[in-house]
Amino acid sequence: MSSPAVPLWTPCNWLTPNFQESGVFSLVFIPKIGDEGLYFCLFKQQEKKEREKVILLAILTATIFPAAPPPKDSIVHLVASVSPNFIGRITWTGPSGTPLRSEVKGKETLTKVPRFNAEDGGTYVCVFHPKDNSSRATFSFDVAVEVDAAAEASYTNVTQGHQISTASIAGVPFSLSCPPIQGDYVQVYWQNMDKKQEIKQLYQYDRWRDSQEQKKGPVLKRAGPPYNAQTGSFSFLMKPLVEDGGLYICMVYFNNKRYSQSTKLSVLKGIPSPKSTSLHLCCYYSAWSQVQQVGWTYQNRHHALQRFSPRIGLAIANISLPISANTAGNYTCTLRLKNGQEIWAVYTITLPTKGGRQSFRPAL
């Protein structure tokens, strides 16, 4: 029967010097993976056991990816594990002493620092918390990380989803889709296609730092269940204005990859505009390039409806005043996209009251 494997030490450093005279029997060695476990120190005198001490040696391993120094704008991984892994837990703190969000993946405890730059450089601390530790003692290990300012992370590997072409009524909640991938952080870009503006970053959220940045433009809100931005599942809600129509790109970053989902959104809004002798029902819409047709219809198909379009992005129905039984009722502005999708806004016009009041309101 073979004996169990034991750590190997060189004769010069396996015990403290002059241990026979001093009585200090301390082992001195540099542990490596595989040396973890229980160590027994037994004191005997004349074959009689006087004292026994048991020491549990745990091996903690910390790694950095990409290898230090990481290029700027990279997603830095700080990974730590302890063996045996059942004896405690691991946390990370940043250079400022702020606790970092960490997740347990198998036997490893992981934290990430997305978009790593010079201000993120410094000493990161890996802290081991033993279980059932009445003294609440912890063991800290420093990991120095500085950015390589001369190098920049490359995210050339882009997975693009099928472009979405859709439309929404102004002021109605709209869900903006993102790639169905659990990511580290997300960026949303927007382009006003009608004004031929340059595409710009609209929103950014970093789940590891739990920080967001909303820039001027359409207002986005992180969607709730079944999505959870804090775990990397992204989607957004908005109540778009007509001028919020255009091209949206949701970019999700995970490790050294990025995933893209683009959406072309047209927004429709109907507004009544009373004139001296007529009522104009104005139908505004955006993202013209994907729109096939926009127009007004009246519930009474036999009544001729005066319609005109003074410019692209606006369709008007002209209704003579005063309103009569032949012109009161529901008017519908319908927008049809080139892909066949249709949305519509309905306005109800009532007959004047005895006091001469006129009602123009959206139909529920």
Buried (B, 14 or more C-beta within 10 A) or exposed (E): EEEEEEBEEEEEEEBEEEEEEEEEEEBEEEEEEEBBBEBEEEEEEEEEEEEEEEEEBBBBEBEBBBEBBBBBBBBBBBBBBBBBBEBBBBBBBBBEEEEBBBEEEEEBBBBBBBBBEEEBBBEBBBBBBBEEEEEEEEBEBEBEBBBBEEBEBEBEEEEEBEEBBBBBBBEEEBBBBBBEBEBBBBBBBBBBBBEEEEBEBBBBBBBBBEEBEBEEBBBBEBBEEEBBBEEBBBBBBBBBBBBBBBBBBBBBBBBBBBBBBBBBBBBBBBBBEEEEEEBBBBBBBBBEEBBEEBBBBBEBEEEEBEBEEEEEBBBBBBBEBEBEEEBBBEBBBBBBBEEEBEBBBBBBBEEBEEEEEBEBEBEE
